[in-house]
Amino acid sequence: MSLGIAILNSGSSHGGGMYTASGTGLNTLSGIVCISGDTLDCPIHGINPVETGCSTILVVNGKPAVIQGSVANCGAVINSGFANGILTAS
């Protein structure tokens, strides 16, 4: 199983989805890539940053990409993302 790269609106274990996506200049066919420091809109705890990512999969502007399994500060786990496809520079 490959881990998906989180994009805007990728879901989490608490519900809600990624609220910001700062990986501007790097898009999937489905949306802009989320990177460490972007925020999750958690219906239980409000807006929380996601400080974890995976630098072995993708680094954007010096920050690791948020992937499935990354955790927001409220404890929500990112559980969806863009797993297969093409990354494009814009």
Secondary structure by P-SEA (a helix, b strand, c coil): cbbbbbccccccccccccccccccccccccbbbbccccccccccccccccccccccccccccbbbbcccccccccccccccccbbbbbcc
